[in-house]
Amino acid sequence: GGAFNSAFATCGDWYDYVSLRDGRFGIIVGDVSGKGMGPAMVATEARAIVRSLLIHTSDIGEILTSCNRLLLNDLSE
């Protein structure tokens, strides 16, 4: 796994290692320190979406496009 350590109390930067289907590893970085709770929540949701999509594909372009669409649909509500 990776690490999820807050900078001070909440809303800190984080990173996570993920296993790709082709045997490689990827790194997910959440750069949200100092940006508030809202962006921290979106970054955490994006991490969960990416991890879910990795079950089906290792194509980073497909993963990021799908993640973007899902976040846009969720945040536009």
N, C-alpha and C positions, 0 to 999 in steps of 0.2 A: 504494500500500500504506500501511500504518500503521507504528507503531513498537512495538517490544518491547524495552524497556530495563529492566534490573533496578534496584531501588532501591539495593542495595549489592552483593551477590554473587548471590543467588538470591531467588526468591519476590517480585518487585516488581510494582507495578501496571503495567498496559499498556493500550493502546487500539489499535483497528484501524478503518480506514474500509472500508466494503463498498459495492459497487455493487448497487442493487436493480434488479429486472427492469423496473420502470416508469420507469427513468432517474434516480431519486432516489439519494441516498447515505445510508447509515446509519453509525452509530458504535457499536462494541462496546467496552465498558470492563470490564477485569478488575481489581477492587479486592481484591487479595490481599496487599498489603504487610504484613509482620509476622504473617501468619496461618499460615506454615509451608509446607512442600513439598506436603503433601496437597491443601490448597485451591488452591494454584497449579496443580497437575496437573489438578484438576477444572475450573478456569477455562479452562485451555488446551484441554481436551477439549471444553468447551462452545463455545469459539470455533470449533473445527474442525467441530462439529456444525452450528452456525448457518451457517457458510459453505457447508457441503454442502447444507443445506436451502434456501438462497437460490437455488440452481440451479432449484428447482421452483416457488417462490412468493415473493411479497413481503409476504404477509400476516403481520405481526409476531405476531399472536395465535396463528396456526397454527404458526409457527416456534418460538415459546417453549413452546407446549404440547408439541410433538413433541420439542424439546430436553429438556424436563423429563422426559418419559417415557423417553427414551433414557438419560439420565443415571441416573434412578432404577433402571432395569433393570440398567445396568452396575454401579452402586455397591452394589446389593443382593446381588450375587454375592459 
